[in-house]
Amino acid sequence: MFLKLTNIHDIHSGETVILNSSNIVAIRRGKKTPESEEEATFIFMPPHGTWQVKETPEEIYKTLKKKL
């Protein structure tokens, strides 16, 4: 199953990213950078690394539940 999310990394902010949910190891919410007040959701997907997306973990879980 694939998830369509919104990238918020500085270089690609606002672009759509499609992630394979089978590769997700962890999802957590936190500050985009240590000095930032902006929040981001971090999705860890080895071997690709970590993606920063706009959607909250709750929104992602809700989407995953709908697709099951």
C-alpha positions in Angstrom: 0.0 0.0 0.0 1.3 3.5 -0.9 0.8 6.7 1.0 0.5 10.1 -0.7 2.0 12.7 1.7 3.3 16.3 1.6 7.1 16.7 1.9 8.1 19.6 4.2 11.9 19.3 4.0 13.3 22.7 3.1 14.6 21.7 -0.3 11.4 20.0 -1.5 8.7 21.7 0.7 5.2 21.3 -0.6 6.0 18.5 -3.1 4.1 15.3 -3.1 5.9 12.2 -1.9 4.6 8.6 -2.4 5.9 6.2 0.3 5.4 2.4 0.4 3.9 1.7 3.8 5.5 -1.7 3.9 8.9 -0.1 4.5 7.9 2.2 7.4 9.8 1.3 10.6 8.8 4.3 12.8 6.7 7.4 12.7 7.2 10.3 15.2 6.3 13.9 15.5 8.7 16.6 16.6 10.3 19.9 15.7 11.5 20.3 12.1 14.9 21.4 13.3 16.2 21.9 16.9 15.8 25.7 16.6 12.5 25.7 14.7 9.0 26.0 16.2 7.6 24.3 13.1 6.4 20.7 13.7 7.0 17.8 11.3 6.3 14.1 11.2 9.4 12.0 10.7 9.0 8.7 8.9 11.9 6.3 9.1 12.2 4.0 6.1 15.4 2.1 5.7 17.4 2.0 3.4 16.0 5.4 2.2 16.4 7.3 5.5 14.0 9.6 7.1 11.2 11.6 5.4 9.8 14.9 6.8 6.1 15.3 6.0 3.3 17.7 6.9 0.7 15.2 7.9 0.4 14.2 11.6 0.9 10.6 12.7 -2.8 10.4 13.5 -3.7 11.4 9.9 -1.2 8.8 8.6 -2.7 6.1 10.9 -6.2 7.0 9.8 -5.3 6.8 6.1 -3.6 3.4 6.7 -6.7 2.1 8.5 -9.0 3.1 5.7 -6.8 1.3 3.1 -6.8 -2.0 5.1 
